[in-house]
Every structure is written in C-alpha cells, then in structure tokens.
Amino acid sequence: MLVRALTISDKGQIVIPKDFVKHLGSKIIKLEVSNDSQVRIIPIKDVAGSLTDFAKKPVANDFNDLRNRAWDQVTLEKFNKV
C-alpha cells in the first residue's frame, strides 16, 4: 500500500506523486469524498470512446466551453454506471 501526506494549496489543489499515478495506471481519476471525510481516488481507464460524439459536431467558438461540456457528459455517463 502507498501512503503519503499531501498538502492542499490555497487554490485547493494537490499534487499526486508520480509513483501513485503510475500505480493507478491512469491520469484521469474520479475523486469521491464520503460523509465521514474519507477520500477515494478511482482511476478512469478509458474515456476515449465517449468523446466521439463531440468530434462530429461543429467546433464551438469557445474551446474551453466545448471541452467542459464533453467532460461533463463523459463523467456523468461513466460515473453513473459505477
């Protein structure tokens, strides 16, 4: 088991150590916080197929908006199945 203390920045960010990322096998994760403040990090292995719908649509003027909408759809579809 890997254990490490991490610091949360003023912006609410943490850096996940490289050995943890390697162990997870993915750079895309699902973060869950339970009612008793337990945190789970679950690796998401494949989201590539879920993005094909967005590749067929016309490109939006705001790339960040398109990326955020794609991410929202992918995470809702993938995480609701867990």
PDB file of N, CA, C and O in Angstrom:
ATOM      1  N   MET A   1       0.853  -1.177   0.000  1.00  0.00           N
ATOM      2  CA  MET A   1       0.000   0.000   0.000  1.00  0.00           C
ATOM      3  C   MET A   1       0.896   1.236   0.000  1.00  0.00           C
ATOM      4  O   MET A   1       1.901   1.288   0.709  1.00  0.00           O
ATOM      5  N   LEU A   2       0.517   2.233  -0.809  1.00  0.00           N
ATOM      6  CA  LEU A   2       1.240   3.505  -0.859  1.00  0.00           C
ATOM      7  C   LEU A   2       0.566   4.491   0.082  1.00  0.00           C
ATOM      8  O   LEU A   2      -0.657   4.627   0.070  1.00  0.00           O
ATOM      9  N   VAL A   3       1.361   5.180   0.900  1.00  0.00           N
ATOM     10  CA  VAL A   3       0.830   6.166   1.830  1.00  0.00           C
ATOM     11  C   VAL A   3       1.728   7.394   1.773  1.00  0.00           C
ATOM     12  O   VAL A   3       2.953   7.282   1.810  1.00  0.00           O
ATOM     13  N   ARG A   4       1.110   8.562   1.683  1.00  0.00           N
ATOM     14  CA  ARG A   4       1.884   9.803   1.659  1.00  0.00           C
ATOM     15  C   ARG A   4       1.005  10.931   2.165  1.00  0.00           C
ATOM     16  O   ARG A   4      -0.186  10.968   1.859  1.00  0.00           O
ATOM     17  N   ALA A   5       1.568  11.844   2.929  1.00  0.00           N
ATOM     18  CA  ALA A   5       0.846  13.042   3.353  1.00  0.00           C
ATOM     19  C   ALA A   5       1.013  14.098   2.258  1.00  0.00           C
ATOM     20  O   ALA A   5       2.119  14.323   1.765  1.00  0.00           O
ATOM     21  N   LEU A   6      -0.088  14.739   1.886  1.00  0.00           N
ATOM     22  CA  LEU A   6      -0.069  15.763   0.844  1.00  0.00           C
ATOM     23  C   LEU A   6      -0.590  17.073   1.407  1.00  0.00           C
ATOM     24  O   LEU A   6      -1.369  17.082   2.360  1.00  0.00           O
ATOM     25  N   THR A   7      -0.158  18.176   0.817  1.00  0.00           N
ATOM     26  CA  THR A   7      -0.611  19.494   1.228  1.00  0.00           C
ATOM     27  C   THR A   7      -1.587  20.027   0.192  1.00  0.00           C
ATOM     28  O   THR A   7      -1.344  19.910  -1.009  1.00  0.00           O
ATOM     29  N   ILE A   8      -2.684  20.609   0.645  1.00  0.00           N
ATOM     30  CA  ILE A   8      -3.652  21.239  -0.243  1.00  0.00           C
ATOM     31  C   ILE A   8      -3.258  22.701  -0.369  1.00  0.00           C
ATOM     32  O   ILE A   8      -3.103  23.394   0.636  1.00  0.00           O
ATOM     33  N   SER A   9      -3.094  23.177  -1.618  1.00  0.00           N
ATOM     34  CA  SER A   9      -2.680  24.562  -1.852  1.00  0.00           C
ATOM     35  C   SER A   9      -3.823  25.525  -1.539  1.00  0.00           C
ATOM     36  O   SER A   9      -4.957  25.106  -1.307  1.00  0.00           O
ATOM     37  N   ASP A  10      -3.513  26.809  -1.538  1.00  0.00           N
ATOM     38  CA  ASP A  10      -4.536  27.834  -1.315  1.00  0.00           C
ATOM     39  C   ASP A  10      -5.626  27.781  -2.382  1.00  0.00           C
ATOM     40  O   ASP A  10      -6.755  28.207  -2.139  1.00  0.00           O
ATOM     41  N   LYS A  11      -5.292  27.263  -3.557  1.00  0.00           N
ATOM     42  CA  LYS A  11      -6.268  27.134  -4.647  1.00  0.00           C
ATOM     43  C   LYS A  11      -7.040  25.814  -4.562  1.00  0.00           C
ATOM     44  O   LYS A  11      -7.870  25.529  -5.426  1.00  0.00           O
ATOM     45  N   GLY A  12      -6.775  25.008  -3.533  1.00  0.00           N
ATOM     46  CA  GLY A  12      -7.482  23.740  -3.373  1.00  0.00           C
ATOM     47  C   GLY A  12      -6.894  22.618  -4.205  1.00  0.00           C
ATOM     48  O   GLY A  12      -7.581  21.634  -4.481  1.00  0.00           O
ATOM     49  N   GLN A  13      -5.647  22.740  -4.609  1.00  0.00           N
ATOM     50  CA  GLN A  13      -5.011  21.739  -5.461  1.00  0.00           C
ATOM     51  C   GLN A  13      -4.048  20.878  -4.657  1.00  0.00           C
ATOM     52  O   GLN A  13      -3.461  21.316  -3.668  1.00  0.00           O
ATOM     53  N   ILE A  14      -3.905  19.626  -5.120  1.00  0.00           N
ATOM     54  CA  ILE A  14      -2.880  18.741  -4.576  1.00  0.00           C
ATOM     55  C   ILE A  14      -2.084  18.202  -5.752  1.00  0.00           C
ATOM     56  O   ILE A  14      -2.572  18.161  -6.881  1.00  0.00           O
ATOM     57  N   VAL A  15      -0.868  17.794  -5.479  1.00  0.00           N
ATOM     58  CA  VAL A  15      -0.040  17.140  -6.494  1.00  0.00           C
ATOM     59  C   VAL A  15       0.016  15.670  -6.114  1.00  0.00           C
ATOM     60  O   VAL A  15       0.441  15.311  -5.016  1.00  0.00           O
ATOM     61  N   ILE A  16      -0.418  14.832  -7.039  1.00  0.00           N
ATOM     62  CA  ILE A  16      -0.368  13.391  -6.800  1.00  0.00           C
ATOM     63  C   ILE A  16       1.016  12.910  -7.243  1.00  0.00           C
ATOM     64  O   ILE A  16       1.389  13.084  -8.403  1.00  0.00           O
ATOM     65  N   PRO A  17       1.770  12.313  -6.332  1.00  0.00           N
ATOM     66  CA  PRO A  17       3.124  11.876  -6.663  1.00  0.00           C
ATOM     67  C   PRO A  17       3.142  10.894  -7.838  1.00  0.00           C
ATOM     68  O   PRO A  17       2.212  10.113  -8.038  1.00  0.00           O
ATOM     69  N   LYS A  18       4.227  10.961  -8.603  1.00  0.00           N
ATOM     70  CA  LYS A  18       4.371  10.156  -9.816  1.00  0.00           C
ATOM     71  C   LYS A  18       4.187   8.663  -9.544  1.00  0.00           C
ATOM     72  O   LYS A  18       3.577   7.963 -10.352  1.00  0.00           O
ATOM     73  N   ASP A  19       4.703   8.169  -8.422  1.00  0.00           N
ATOM     74  CA  ASP A  19       4.568   6.735  -8.143  1.00  0.00           C
ATOM     75  C   ASP A  19       3.113   6.342  -7.905  1.00  0.00           C
ATOM     76  O   ASP A  19       2.722   5.215  -8.208  1.00  0.00           O
ATOM     77  N   PHE A  20       2.306   7.259  -7.365  1.00  0.00           N
ATOM     78  CA  PHE A  20       0.876   6.995  -7.187  1.00  0.00           C
ATOM     79  C   PHE A  20       0.181   6.936  -8.542  1.00  0.00           C
ATOM     80  O   PHE A  20      -0.629   6.043  -8.792  1.00  0.00           O
ATOM     81  N   VAL A  21       0.500   7.894  -9.419  1.00  0.00           N
ATOM     82  CA  VAL A  21      -0.106   7.929 -10.752  1.00  0.00           C
ATOM     83  C   VAL A  21       0.252   6.648 -11.507  1.00  0.00           C
ATOM     84  O   VAL A  21      -0.599   6.044 -12.160  1.00  0.00           O
ATOM     85  N   LYS A  22       1.501   6.249 -11.413  1.00  0.00           N
ATOM     86  CA  LYS A  22       1.934   5.012 -12.074  1.00  0.00           C
ATOM     87  C   LYS A  22       1.161   3.815 -11.524  1.00  0.00           C
ATOM     88  O   LYS A  22       0.732   2.946 -12.283  1.00  0.00           O
ATOM     89  N   HIS A  23       0.987   3.772 -10.228  1.00  0.00           N
ATOM     90  CA  HIS A  23       0.249   2.673  -9.590  1.00  0.00           C
ATOM     91  C   HIS A  23      -1.221   2.656 -10.039  1.00  0.00           C
ATOM     92  O   HIS A  23      -1.798   1.588 -10.242  1.00  0.00           O
ATOM     93  N   LEU A  24      -1.824   3.850 -10.194  1.00  0.00           N
ATOM     94  CA  LEU A  24      -3.222   3.942 -10.636  1.00  0.00           C
ATOM     95  C   LEU A  24      -3.374   3.501 -12.088  1.00  0.00           C
ATOM     96  O   LEU A  24      -4.407   2.947 -12.465  1.00  0.00           O
ATOM     97  N   GLY A  25      -2.349   3.746 -12.902  1.00  0.00           N
ATOM     98  CA  GLY A  25      -2.406   3.354 -14.302  1.00  0.00           C
ATOM     99  C   GLY A  25      -3.232   4.291 -15.163  1.00  0.00           C
ATOM    100  O   GLY A  25      -3.592   3.931 -16.284  1.00  0.00           O
ATOM    101  N   SER A  26      -3.540   5.481 -14.672  1.00  0.00           N
ATOM    102  CA  SER A  26      -4.336   6.448 -15.434  1.00  0.00           C
ATOM    103  C   SER A  26      -4.085   7.844 -14.884  1.00  0.00           C
ATOM    104  O   SER A  26      -3.855   8.021 -13.687  1.00  0.00           O
ATOM    105  N   LYS A  27      -4.131   8.836 -15.774  1.00  0.00           N
ATOM    106  CA  LYS A  27      -4.018  10.231 -15.348  1.00  0.00           C
ATOM    107  C   LYS A  27      -5.390  10.871 -15.188  1.00  0.00           C
ATOM    108  O   LYS A  27      -5.493  12.043 -14.826  1.00  0.00           O
ATOM    109  N   ILE A  28      -6.437  10.112 -15.455  1.00  0.00           N
ATOM    110  CA  ILE A  28      -7.807  10.596 -15.277  1.00  0.00           C
ATOM    111  C   ILE A  28      -8.392   9.830 -14.097  1.00  0.00           C
ATOM    112  O   ILE A  28      -8.387   8.599 -14.074  1.00  0.00           O
ATOM    113  N   ILE A  29      -8.896  10.576 -13.124  1.00  0.00           N
ATOM    114  CA  ILE A  29      -9.387   9.940 -11.897  1.00  0.00           C
ATOM    115  C   ILE A  29     -10.767  10.444 -11.531  1.00  0.00           C
ATOM    116  O   ILE A  29     -11.200  11.513 -11.961  1.00  0.00           O
ATOM    117  N   LYS A  30     -11.436   9.654 -10.735  1.00  0.00           N
ATOM    118  CA  LYS A  30     -12.688  10.042 -10.100  1.00  0.00           C
ATOM    119  C   LYS A  30     -12.360  10.219  -8.623  1.00  0.00           C
ATOM    120  O   LYS A  30     -11.743   9.350  -8.008  1.00  0.00           O
ATOM    121  N   LEU A  31     -12.771  11.338  -8.063  1.00  0.00           N
ATOM    122  CA  LEU A  31     -12.498  11.638  -6.661  1.00  0.00           C
ATOM    123  C   LEU A  31     -13.810  11.585  -5.898  1.00  0.00           C
ATOM    124  O   LEU A  31     -14.766  12.277  -6.250  1.00  0.00           O
ATOM    125  N   GLU A  32     -13.859  10.762  -4.851  1.00  0.00           N
ATOM    126  CA  GLU A  32     -15.057  10.631  -4.027  1.00  0.00           C
ATOM    127  C   GLU A  32     -14.719  11.003  -2.585  1.00  0.00           C
ATOM    128  O   GLU A  32     -13.697  10.576  -2.049  1.00  0.00           O
ATOM    129  N   VAL A  33     -15.575  11.791  -1.972  1.00  0.00           N
ATOM    130  CA  VAL A  33     -15.429  12.128  -0.559  1.00  0.00           C
ATOM    131  C   VAL A  33     -16.706  11.673   0.138  1.00  0.00           C
ATOM    132  O   VAL A  33     -17.804  12.099  -0.223  1.00  0.00           O
ATOM    133  N   SER A  34     -16.557  10.805   1.140  1.00  0.00           N
ATOM    134  CA  SER A  34     -17.713  10.276   1.860  1.00  0.00           C
ATOM    135  C   SER A  34     -18.156  11.258   2.942  1.00  0.00           C
ATOM    136  O   SER A  34     -17.470  12.242   3.219  1.00  0.00           O
ATOM    137  N   ASN A  35     -19.288  10.985   3.537  1.00  0.00           N
ATOM    138  CA  ASN A  35     -19.816  11.836   4.610  1.00  0.00           C
ATOM    139  C   ASN A  35     -18.878  11.921   5.804  1.00  0.00           C
ATOM    140  O   ASN A  35     -18.884  12.915   6.531  1.00  0.00           O
ATOM    141  N   ASP A  36     -18.068  10.880   6.011  1.00  0.00           N
ATOM    142  CA  ASP A  36     -17.123  10.902   7.131  1.00  0.00           C
ATOM    143  C   ASP A  36     -15.725  11.378   6.704  1.00  0.00           C
ATOM    144  O   ASP A  36     -14.732  11.083   7.369  1.00  0.00           O
ATOM    145  N   SER A  37     -15.660  12.123   5.576  1.00  0.00           N
ATOM    146  CA  SER A  37     -14.436  12.768   5.064  1.00  0.00           C
ATOM    147  C   SER A  37     -13.369  11.798   4.564  1.00  0.00           C
ATOM    148  O   SER A  37     -12.201  12.173   4.460  1.00  0.00           O
ATOM    149  N   GLN A  38     -13.744  10.570   4.254  1.00  0.00           N
ATOM    150  CA  GLN A  38     -12.816   9.636   3.633  1.00  0.00           C
ATOM    151  C   GLN A  38     -12.762   9.935   2.143  1.00  0.00           C
ATOM    152  O   GLN A  38     -13.798  10.125   1.504  1.00  0.00           O
ATOM    153  N   VAL A  39     -11.551   9.977   1.589  1.00  0.00           N
ATOM    154  CA  VAL A  39     -11.364  10.302   0.175  1.00  0.00           C
ATOM    155  C   VAL A  39     -10.940   9.048  -0.568  1.00  0.00           C
ATOM    156  O   VAL A  39     -10.041   8.327  -0.137  1.00  0.00           O
ATOM    157  N   ARG A  40     -11.604   8.800  -1.693  1.00  0.00           N
ATOM    158  CA  ARG A  40     -11.236   7.679  -2.579  1.00  0.00           C
ATOM    159  C   ARG A  40     -10.834   8.266  -3.920  1.00  0.00           C
ATOM    160  O   ARG A  40     -11.503   9.157  -4.443  1.00  0.00           O
ATOM    161  N   ILE A  41      -9.744   7.765  -4.471  1.00  0.00           N
ATOM    162  CA  ILE A  41      -9.308   8.125  -5.817  1.00  0.00           C
ATOM    163  C   ILE A  41      -9.448   6.870  -6.659  1.00  0.00           C
ATOM    164  O   ILE A  41      -8.809   5.851  -6.394  1.00  0.00           O
ATOM    165  N   ILE A  42     -10.299   6.960  -7.684  1.00  0.00           N
ATOM    166  CA  ILE A  42     -10.576   5.808  -8.539  1.00  0.00           C
ATOM    167  C   ILE A  42     -10.085   6.132  -9.947  1.00  0.00           C
ATOM    168  O   ILE A  42     -10.527   7.118 -10.537  1.00  0.00           O
ATOM    169  N   PRO A  43      -9.178   5.319 -10.498  1.00  0.00           N
ATOM    170  CA  PRO A  43      -8.691   5.607 -11.848  1.00  0.00           C
ATOM    171  C   PRO A  43      -9.764   5.342 -12.890  1.00  0.00           C
ATOM    172  O   PRO A  43     -10.510   4.368 -12.793  1.00  0.00           O
ATOM    173  N   ILE A  44      -9.836   6.217 -13.888  1.00  0.00           N
ATOM    174  CA  ILE A  44     -10.716   6.028 -15.039  1.00  0.00           C
ATOM    175  C   ILE A  44      -9.821   5.563 -16.179  1.00  0.00           C
ATOM    176  O   ILE A  44      -8.961   6.309 -16.648  1.00  0.00           O
ATOM    177  N   LYS A  45     -10.025   4.344 -16.613  1.00  0.00           N
ATOM    178  CA  LYS A  45      -9.117   3.734 -17.580  1.00  0.00           C
ATOM    179  C   LYS A  45      -9.374   4.164 -19.026  1.00  0.00           C
ATOM    180  O   LYS A  45      -8.432   4.278 -19.809  1.00  0.00           O
ATOM    181  N   ASP A  46     -10.669   4.409 -19.396  1.00  0.00           N
ATOM    182  CA  ASP A  46     -10.940   4.695 -20.805  1.00  0.00           C
ATOM    183  C   ASP A  46     -12.123   5.631 -20.951  1.00  0.00           C
ATOM    184  O   ASP A  46     -13.239   5.294 -20.555  1.00  0.00           O
ATOM    185  N   VAL A  47     -11.889   6.796 -21.513  1.00  0.00           N
ATOM    186  CA  VAL A  47     -12.976   7.717 -21.841  1.00  0.00           C
ATOM    187  C   VAL A  47     -12.953   8.070 -23.327  1.00  0.00           C
ATOM    188  O   VAL A  47     -13.783   8.853 -23.789  1.00  0.00           O
ATOM    189  N   ALA A  48     -12.017   7.503 -24.074  1.00  0.00           N
ATOM    190  CA  ALA A  48     -11.834   7.880 -25.475  1.00  0.00           C
ATOM    191  C   ALA A  48     -13.095   7.651 -26.307  1.00  0.00           C
ATOM    192  O   ALA A  48     -13.470   8.523 -27.091  1.00  0.00           O
ATOM    193  N   GLY A  49     -13.741   6.534 -26.165  1.00  0.00           N
ATOM    194  CA  GLY A  49     -14.935   6.242 -26.954  1.00  0.00           C
ATOM    195  C   GLY A  49     -16.083   7.181 -26.674  1.00  0.00           C
ATOM    196  O   GLY A  49     -16.936   7.392 -27.536  1.00  0.00           O
ATOM    197  N   SER A  50     -16.119   7.741 -25.496  1.00  0.00           N
ATOM    198  CA  SER A  50     -17.204   8.639 -25.116  1.00  0.00           C
ATOM    199  C   SER A  50     -17.090  10.008 -25.761  1.00  0.00           C
ATOM    200  O   SER A  50     -18.058  10.769 -25.752  1.00  0.00           O
ATOM    201  N   LEU A  51     -15.945  10.340 -26.315  1.00  0.00           N
ATOM    202  CA  LEU A  51     -15.745  11.665 -26.898  1.00  0.00           C
ATOM    203  C   LEU A  51     -16.057  11.711 -28.396  1.00  0.00           C
ATOM    204  O   LEU A  51     -15.994  12.785 -28.994  1.00  0.00           O
ATOM    205  N   THR A  52     -16.393  10.575 -29.015  1.00  0.00           N
ATOM    206  CA  THR A  52     -16.619  10.557 -30.456  1.00  0.00           C
ATOM    207  C   THR A  52     -17.803  11.427 -30.873  1.00  0.00           C
ATOM    208  O   THR A  52     -17.777  12.006 -31.960  1.00  0.00           O
ATOM    209  N   ASP A  53     -18.842  11.536 -30.038  1.00  0.00           N
ATOM    210  CA  ASP A  53     -19.983  12.382 -30.385  1.00  0.00           C
ATOM    211  C   ASP A  53     -19.570  13.826 -30.580  1.00  0.00           C
ATOM    212  O   ASP A  53     -20.115  14.518 -31.440  1.00  0.00           O
ATOM    213  N   PHE A  54     -18.623  14.284 -29.797  1.00  0.00           N
ATOM    214  CA  PHE A  54     -18.189  15.675 -29.883  1.00  0.00           C
ATOM    215  C   PHE A  54     -17.310  15.922 -31.102  1.00  0.00           C
ATOM    216  O   PHE A  54     -17.255  17.047 -31.598  1.00  0.00           O
ATOM    217  N   ALA A  55     -16.628  14.904 -31.592  1.00  0.00           N
ATOM    218  CA  ALA A  55     -15.782  15.062 -32.763  1.00  0.00           C
ATOM    219  C   ALA A  55     -16.610  15.315 -34.018  1.00  0.00           C
ATOM    220  O   ALA A  55     -16.111  15.924 -34.965  1.00  0.00           O
ATOM    221  N   LYS A  56     -17.862  14.863 -34.049  1.00  0.00           N
ATOM    222  CA  LYS A  56     -18.714  15.010 -35.218  1.00  0.00           C
ATOM    223  C   LYS A  56     -19.456  16.343 -35.248  1.00  0.00           C
ATOM    224  O   LYS A  56     -19.998  16.713 -36.290  1.00  0.00           O
ATOM    225  N   LYS A  57     -19.495  17.065 -34.151  1.00  0.00           N
ATOM    226  CA  LYS A  57     -20.224  18.327 -34.071  1.00  0.00           C
ATOM    227  C   LYS A  57     -19.339  19.471 -34.556  1.00  0.00           C
ATOM    228  O   LYS A  57     -18.114  19.372 -34.492  1.00  0.00           O
ATOM    229  N   PRO A  58     -19.955  20.572 -35.048  1.00  0.00           N
ATOM    230  CA  PRO A  58     -19.152  21.723 -35.446  1.00  0.00           C
ATOM    231  C   PRO A  58     -18.367  22.270 -34.253  1.00  0.00           C
ATOM    232  O   PRO A  58     -18.819  22.195 -33.111  1.00  0.00           O
ATOM    233  N   VAL A  59     -17.198  22.814 -34.533  1.00  0.00           N
ATOM    234  CA  VAL A  59     -16.349  23.346 -33.472  1.00  0.00           C
ATOM    235  C   VAL A  59     -16.964  24.621 -32.905  1.00  0.00           C
ATOM    236  O   VAL A  59     -17.328  25.532 -33.649  1.00  0.00           O
ATOM    237  N   ALA A  60     -17.075  24.675 -31.600  1.00  0.00           N
ATOM    238  CA  ALA A  60     -17.630  25.855 -30.932  1.00  0.00           C
ATOM    239  C   ALA A  60     -16.598  26.979 -30.932  1.00  0.00           C
ATOM    240  O   ALA A  60     -15.396  26.735 -31.044  1.00  0.00           O
ATOM    241  N   ASN A  61     -17.079  28.199 -30.805  1.00  0.00           N
ATOM    242  CA  ASN A  61     -16.171  29.339 -30.746  1.00  0.00           C
ATOM    243  C   ASN A  61     -15.292  29.297 -29.502  1.00  0.00           C
ATOM    244  O   ASN A  61     -14.145  29.745 -29.536  1.00  0.00           O
ATOM    245  N   ASP A  62     -15.819  28.763 -28.411  1.00  0.00           N
ATOM    246  CA  ASP A  62     -15.082  28.723 -27.170  1.00  0.00           C
ATOM    247  C   ASP A  62     -14.649  27.289 -26.884  1.00  0.00           C
ATOM    248  O   ASP A  62     -15.463  26.468 -26.461  1.00  0.00           O
ATOM    249  N   PHE A  63     -13.373  26.982 -27.112  1.00  0.00           N
ATOM    250  CA  PHE A  63     -12.870  25.629 -26.927  1.00  0.00           C
ATOM    251  C   PHE A  63     -13.058  25.157 -25.486  1.00  0.00           C
ATOM    252  O   PHE A  63     -13.409  23.998 -25.262  1.00  0.00           O
ATOM    253  N   ASN A  64     -12.833  26.032 -24.508  1.00  0.00           N
ATOM    254  CA  ASN A  64     -12.985  25.639 -23.105  1.00  0.00           C
ATOM    255  C   ASN A  64     -14.413  25.202 -22.806  1.00  0.00           C
ATOM    256  O   ASN A  64     -14.626  24.246 -22.061  1.00  0.00           O
ATOM    257  N   ASP A  65     -15.395  25.897 -23.381  1.00  0.00           N
ATOM    258  CA  ASP A  65     -16.791  25.518 -23.189  1.00  0.00           C
ATOM    259  C   ASP A  65     -17.054  24.128 -23.761  1.00  0.00           C
ATOM    260  O   ASP A  65     -17.693  23.298 -23.115  1.00  0.00           O
ATOM    261  N   LEU A  66     -16.563  23.877 -24.964  1.00  0.00           N
ATOM    262  CA  LEU A  66     -16.746  22.567 -25.592  1.00  0.00           C
ATOM    263  C   LEU A  66     -16.082  21.473 -24.761  1.00  0.00           C
ATOM    264  O   LEU A  66     -16.674  20.417 -24.538  1.00  0.00           O
ATOM    265  N   ARG A  67     -14.864  21.720 -24.306  1.00  0.00           N
ATOM    266  CA  ARG A  67     -14.149  20.733 -23.502  1.00  0.00           C
ATOM    267  C   ARG A  67     -14.898  20.449 -22.194  1.00  0.00           C
ATOM    268  O   ARG A  67     -15.020  19.294 -21.786  1.00  0.00           O
ATOM    269  N   ASN A  68     -15.392  21.488 -21.548  1.00  0.00           N
ATOM    270  CA  ASN A  68     -16.122  21.308 -20.296  1.00  0.00           C
ATOM    271  C   ASN A  68     -17.425  20.544 -20.496  1.00  0.00           C
ATOM    272  O   ASN A  68     -17.782  19.702 -19.672  1.00  0.00           O
ATOM    273  N   ARG A  69     -18.141  20.831 -21.590  1.00  0.00           N
ATOM    274  CA  ARG A  69     -19.382  20.094 -21.857  1.00  0.00           C
ATOM    275  C   ARG A  69     -19.084  18.629 -22.147  1.00  0.00           C
ATOM    276  O   ARG A  69     -19.821  17.746 -21.706  1.00  0.00           O
ATOM    277  N   ALA A  70     -18.000  18.362 -22.891  1.00  0.00           N
ATOM    278  CA  ALA A  70     -17.613  16.980 -23.191  1.00  0.00           C
ATOM    279  C   ALA A  70     -17.251  16.241 -21.912  1.00  0.00           C
ATOM    280  O   ALA A  70     -17.678  15.105 -21.706  1.00  0.00           O
ATOM    281  N   TRP A  71     -16.471  16.878 -21.057  1.00  0.00           N
ATOM    282  CA  TRP A  71     -16.075  16.254 -19.797  1.00  0.00           C
ATOM    283  C   TRP A  71     -17.294  15.949 -18.929  1.00  0.00           C
ATOM    284  O   TRP A  71     -17.398  14.866 -18.352  1.00  0.00           O
ATOM    285  N   ASP A  72     -18.220  16.915 -18.840  1.00  0.00           N
ATOM    286  CA  ASP A  72     -19.429  16.712 -18.036  1.00  0.00           C
ATOM    287  C   ASP A  72     -20.216  15.506 -18.533  1.00  0.00           C
ATOM    288  O   ASP A  72     -20.683  14.694 -17.734  1.00  0.00           O
ATOM    289  N   GLN A  73     -20.362  15.386 -19.845  1.00  0.00           N
ATOM    290  CA  GLN A  73     -21.125  14.265 -20.387  1.00  0.00           C
ATOM    291  C   GLN A  73     -20.413  12.945 -20.121  1.00  0.00           C
ATOM    292  O   GLN A  73     -21.046  11.969 -19.720  1.00  0.00           O
ATOM    293  N   VAL A  74     -19.106  12.907 -20.338  1.00  0.00           N
ATOM    294  CA  VAL A  74     -18.357  11.681 -20.130  1.00  0.00           C
ATOM    295  C   VAL A  74     -18.401  11.244 -18.681  1.00  0.00           C
ATOM    296  O   VAL A  74     -18.630  10.070 -18.392  1.00  0.00           O
ATOM    297  N   THR A  75     -18.185  12.171 -17.772  1.00  0.00           N
ATOM    298  CA  THR A  75     -18.175  11.797 -16.366  1.00  0.00           C
ATOM    299  C   THR A  75     -19.540  11.358 -15.876  1.00  0.00           C
ATOM    300  O   THR A  75     -19.643  10.431 -15.072  1.00  0.00           O
ATOM    301  N   LEU A  76     -20.590  12.012 -16.349  1.00  0.00           N
ATOM    302  CA  LEU A  76     -21.935  11.596 -15.949  1.00  0.00           C
ATOM    303  C   LEU A  76     -22.236  10.186 -16.430  1.00  0.00           C
ATOM    304  O   LEU A  76     -22.774   9.371 -15.681  1.00  0.00           O
ATOM    305  N   GLU A  77     -21.884   9.894 -17.701  1.00  0.00           N
ATOM    306  CA  GLU A  77     -22.155   8.571 -18.247  1.00  0.00           C
ATOM    307  C   GLU A  77     -21.328   7.507 -17.529  1.00  0.00           C
ATOM    308  O   GLU A  77     -21.859   6.467 -17.139  1.00  0.00           O
ATOM    309  N   LYS A  78     -20.041   7.761 -17.354  1.00  0.00           N
ATOM    310  CA  LYS A  78     -19.135   6.760 -16.777  1.00  0.00           C
ATOM    311  C   LYS A  78     -19.403   6.568 -15.281  1.00  0.00           C
ATOM    312  O   LYS A  78     -19.453   5.435 -14.801  1.00  0.00           O
ATOM    313  N   PHE A  79     -19.573   7.661 -14.549  1.00  0.00           N
ATOM    314  CA  PHE A  79     -19.662   7.556 -13.099  1.00  0.00           C
ATOM    315  C   PHE A  79     -21.025   7.054 -12.646  1.00  0.00           C
ATOM    316  O   PHE A  79     -21.124   6.431 -11.588  1.00  0.00           O
ATOM    317  N   ASN A  80     -22.054   7.301 -13.399  1.00  0.00           N
ATOM    318  CA  ASN A  80     -23.376   6.809 -13.007  1.00  0.00           C
ATOM    319  C   ASN A  80     -23.496   5.307 -13.161  1.00  0.00           C
ATOM    320  O   ASN A  80     -24.419   4.700 -12.617  1.00  0.00           O
ATOM    321  N   LYS A  81     -22.570   4.694 -13.900  1.00  0.00           N
ATOM    322  CA  LYS A  81     -22.567   3.244 -14.069  1.00  0.00           C
ATOM    323  C   LYS A  81     -21.812   2.542 -12.970  1.00  0.00           C
ATOM    324  O   LYS A  81     -21.918   1.324 -12.830  1.00  0.00           O
ATOM    325  N   VAL A  82     -21.034   3.298 -12.168  1.00  0.00           N
ATOM    326  CA  VAL A  82     -20.195   2.678 -11.120  1.00  0.00           C
ATOM    327  C   VAL A  82     -21.068   2.259  -9.962  1.00  0.00           C
ATOM    328  O   VAL A  82     -20.568   1.719  -8.975  1.00  0.00           O
TER     329      VAL A  82
END
